[in-house]
Amino acid sequence: MNRRLVRFVIAGGLVLAAVVIAVSPNNSKPTSLTNVRFTYVFPWQDMQMIPVVVAQKEGFFKAHGLNVSVVMPPTVLAPMQMLATDDTDIALLTTSDLVVGIKSKVPVVSIANYSMKNNWGLFAMPGSKLSLATLKGKKVFSWGDSWTNLMLPFVLKKAGLTEKDITVVSGEADNPLLKSGKIDFTTNTTNYAIPGIGGKPVQIVGKAAGVPDVPVWVYATSSSYAEKHGKTVSAFMAAMKDATQWSIDNQGKAVRYFDKAYPDSGYTHEYNVQAWSLTVPLLKNKSGDFFVQTNAQWTTLAQALVDVKQLDKVEKPSAYFTNKFLP
């Protein structure tokens, strides 16, 4: 779902390597702290890592007894596999990654929502007249990741079309293709697409796109790690709550922390400022809570995937998630 995704997509297989980046705010590893490896959802850094960077820089991990290292995955498929093979401890995944993993008997469990709603959809250039009604025959960019692959059938169903009615285009970047007119729509989430395209892109998002109203990203761990290291998982989520709230209250400084931590991320400061400001409203539910998952979100997603024949059956909600580690 990001601008460099396709470059890293591979067809299955186990993870052979990962790159460890950025430990605690200093380079020491105090013996009194518990070491935790965190793996990001993409093989590059972007602004959704801001709470993790803040937890390192502001000492929230240390305050909760943790020394957290960031392990960047070699591919977009790797985070799920790394949890399964104990090559990392906690990871950020898409909800579709987790559902597909459970289907494949991967022993993982979601421990918290990152975002609270589905802000994914189709985006076109500002001022265009494109709509879902005009989708037939159009060229649609796809990152080729599991989330996009699972969401597109809902869009086609909403539009009364099949995959044969559109042309799916892949590549290393969507915005140059969109701005040059080589594609009509790109697929993405609001917090990535709007800053990348600029102006006020035409957007068909969420309910308008026919996609289920479920969170996009979650924190997850392996079932064995959750069982053996429950206190550590709870401490991680407590630190993330502190860091996420701080990142909301101090958006400018939080973005600068990220810029300094990852100067070669490929994103400009201006992009990160807008992208983070668009991410902030996604982080709390209607009650103002971070992280809280519901039975409904998981059964809604699983049933929706069954309805579009992307999944065979709906598991019990407890097969997908737990809230017991939330602060």
N, C-alpha and C positions, 0 to 999 in steps of 0.2 A: 504494500500500500504506500510505499515511499518511493522517492525518485530514483533510487539506485537498486531497487529490489531484484530485478530480473538478473542482474549480473551475478547474484549469489545463489540463485535457485538451482538445486541439483535434484536428481531423482533418487530420493530415499538413501539408505545406507546409514551406517553408524558414524558417529562423530569421531574423527581421528585426532583432531587438534583444536585448540582454542587459544585465544590470545588474552592474557591477563593484563588488565589496564587499571591504573589508578587505585591505589589502596587508600588507607585512611589519610587524613589531612597531612600527616607527616609520614616519613618512610619507615618508622619504627613499628614493630608488631609486639606490643606489650603482652607478656604471658598471662596477665590477668584478664585479657579480653578474649572472647570466643571468636574464632575466625569463621566467617561466612562468605561463601562465593555467590555472587549475584550475577545472573546472565540476562542481558537485554534481549528484547524481542527481535531486533534487527542486527545485522552484522556491521553496523555503523552507529555512531552516536547522534542523537537528535534531542530536541528540547523536551521530549517526554521523560528524559533522564534527569531533568532538573531536580525533582525531590531527592533522588539518590545522591546527586552532587552536593546538594544543600546539607543532607544528612552527614556527609563526610566533612564538608567545610565548616559547618556550624557545630560539629561535635555531637550530633544527636545519636549517631551509632555508638560512639564511645560512652555517652551518658547512659546508654542501655546495655553496656557491657560487651559491645560488639566491635570487631575489626572487619569491616566489609570490603572485599575486593570485587571489582567489576570484571567479569569474564565475558569478553565479546565473542559471540558465536561465529564460526566460520561460514555458516550459511543460514538462510532464513528457516530451514527445517531443523536446525541443530538444537535450539533451546529445549524442545520437548525430548529429544533423544538424550541430551546431556543430563536431564533430570533422571531419565530411566536408567542411565549407566553410571550414575553417581559422579558425573564430571562437573556438576554444579549443585548448589543446595537450594536456591530459590531463583525463580525466573519470572520474567514478564512474558505472557502469552496472549494470543487472541482467544476469545471464548470458543471460536470454531476449532482452533488448534487442540484445545482441551477436549472438546466433544469427540473429535476425530481420534484423538489419542485414547480416550476411554473405549471407543468402538474397537480399536486395535489392541485392547487389553494392556495398554501402557499404564503402569501403576503410578498415576499422578492425581493430584487433587488441587482444586482452586482454593486459595486461602483468603482471598479478598478481591473485590473489584478495584480496578484502577479508575476506569471511567464508569459512568452510571447510565449512559444512554447510547443509542446507535446513531452516530452522526456521520455515517457512511452514505455515499450515494454517487450520482453522476454529476459532473461539472463541465460547463461549456464556457466559452469566452464571454466576457461582459458585452451586453448589447445584442447577443445572438437571439434568434427566435426559436431555438431548439427546445423541445419538450419531450415528454414520454410518448406523446401522440405522434411525434415525428421521428421516433427512434428507428423504425424499420429502414433498413438499407444504410444505416449510419456506421461509421467506424468508431469503435469504442476501445480505449486503451485499458489494458489489464496488466497488473503487476505480476500475475501468475501465482500469487500466494494463496494459501488455503482460504483465507477470509474472503478475498475477492471472488475466488472460484465458487464459494458457497453462497455468496450474496447475489451474484449475477442471475441465477435462475429465478430468484424472487422478482427482480426487475422485469425480466422477460415475461413472467407470469402476469404481473400487474399490467404490462403493456399488451398482453394477448399475443405474444410472439414466441418464437423458438430460437434456439441458438443459430439456426440457419438464416435468420432474418437480419442478423447484424454481422459485421466483420470485427473480430477481436484482434487488436494490434498490441504487440508487446515490444519492449525496448528498454534502454537504460534510463530514459528520462521521458516524462510525458509532456511537460510544459513546452519545450521547443516544438514538439509535434503539434500540440494544440494551437500554439500561437502562429504557426506557419500554415495552419489549415489542413495538415496531413491527417489529423483525426478530428472527429466532431465532439466527442466526449472523452473525458478521463474519469477513472474511478478513484476515489480517495475519501478521506474524512475531512470535515470542514477545517479542522485545525492545521492540516497540512496543505489542503488544496487552495484555500483562499489566499494565504500569504504567498504561495508559490505562483498563482496565476496573476494576482494583483487586481485592484479595482473591486468590482462587485460581480463575480462570476455568476452565470446562470447555474442554479443548483437544484437538483432533484434528490432530496435527502430524506432518510427515515421513512415515515409512513407514506409520503408522496412517492417514494421509490418502491414501495411494497415490501420493504425488508422488516424483519421482526424487531420489535422495540426491546432490544437487549444490549447490555454493555458490550463494548468491543474488546477491551483489554482487562486481564486479571493477573494478579500475582499467584504463582503456583509453586508447589514443591512435590517431591515424590512421597508416596504413601509411607515408605519406610523412614524417610527423614522426619516426616511429621510425627511419626510414632516415637522415634528415638530422641528427637531433639525439639519437643514441643515448646519448652521454655525459650529456646533460641528463636523459634519461629515467632512466638509471641513478642519477644523483645524486638525483633526485626520490624514487625508491624507497628509496635508502639513508637519506634524511632521514625518510621515512615509517616505516621500520623503527625508527629511533631514537625517533621521536615516539610510535609505537604502543606500544612497550615502556614508555616513560616514562608514558604514559597508563594503562597497566595497573598500574604500580608506584605511581602517585600519583593514584588515581582521584578522590579528593575535590578535589584542587587542579585536576585536569584538567577536572572538571565546572564548577568555579567559573570557570575560564578561558572556557569556552563561555558560561556565563551572562552574564559581563561583556561578551564579544564580541558576543553577540546577545541583548540584553535583551528585544527585542520578538519573539522566536521564537514565542511563544504557549505555551511549555512551562514548567511550574513547576520549581523547583530539585529538589523531591522526585521528580518524574517523571524528570528527567534523571539523578539519582543511581541510581535503580532501573534505568532503561533502559540506562545505560552498564554497570552491573554485570551485566546480562543479555547485553550485547553482548560483553563481554570473553571469555567461554568460547568464542565463535564464531571468534576471531581466529587461533587456531593449529590446525595439523593434529595428528594422533595422534603425530607425531614431535616436536611442540613447535616447528614451524617456521611462520613467517609466510609468506603470499603464494604459496607454491608450488602451481602448477597441474599437473594430470595429464591425460594423453591420455584416461583413463577418464572423468573428469568431463564432458568435452566430448562424447565419443561417447555417453555415457549420456544426457545431456540431449538431444542431437540425435536419437538413435534413439527416445527416449521421445516426442519431439514428432512423429516420423514415425508412430509407433504410434497416436497419437491424431489423426492426419491434420492436424496443425498445421504440418507441414514436409514437403517433397517428398523430400528426400534428405539423407543424412549426409555432410558434407564431411570431408576429412582433418583430424585434430586441429590440424595446423599452420595451417590456414585460420582457426582461431579464436584461437589463443594462442601466446605465446612466454614462456619463463622467462629469456631471456638478459639481461634488464635487472635481475634480482633481485640484491640485495647478497649 
